[in-house]
Amino acid sequence: MVEERFLIDANSFIASYQNFYPFDIAPGFWEQLRNAMLKESVTVLDVVRAEILKGDDELSVWISKRS
């Protein structure tokens, strides 16, 4: 059986954080994403992580703790 692995781009994280799922409104979204990253069904490339870390916000703190 082939295991599915999803690559998420920086814009998916940034748009979710800024427009749709801020941490204070949708903590469950970020918890599910964290769990998927721990299970390695979601992978974040180094270049994506670097792009997110350029921001000085909660998202950059969140991603720095997760990868």
N, C-alpha and C positions, 0 to 999 in steps of 0.2 A: 504494500500500500504506500502511495506517495503522500507525504505530509505536505500540506499547504503552508506556505510562508508568504506573508504579505509585506511589501516594502511601502512605507508611507513617506510621502514627500514633505518637505518643509512647509509648503503652503497649506497642506491638510492640517498640520498642527496649528499653524499660525491663524488661519481663518477660523478654525474651530474655537480656539482660545479667544480671539478678538470679537467674533461675530455671533457664534451660536452656542458654545458651551463654556462660558467662563467658569473658573473653579468654584466660585461662590454659588452659582446657580445650578451647575450640573456636575457635582463631584463624582457621581456614579459613572459618568462617561470616562473620566480620567482614571478612575479605579479599574474599570474594565480594560482600558487601554494598557494600563500598567500590568495587569494580570496577563494580558495577551503577550506583552513584551517579555515577561518572566517565563512564559511557556514557550517563547521563541516562535510563536505563530505570527507575530508582528516584529519586523526587524527595522532598525533605524540605521541608515548608512552614516558613516562618519561625516560626510559632507552635509548631510541634513542636520545632524547634531550641531555642527559648526555654525551653520546658518542660524539656527534657533538661539544658540549661545551668544550671538551678536546683540540680541535684544537684552535690555536691562529690565526684566519683568518677571512675573511669576512663572511664566512658561519656561524661561531660560533656567530658572532655579529648579523647576520640576524635571526638565530633561537632564540636567546635570546630575541629579540624584538617580537617574534611571539608566544611564548608559556609560 
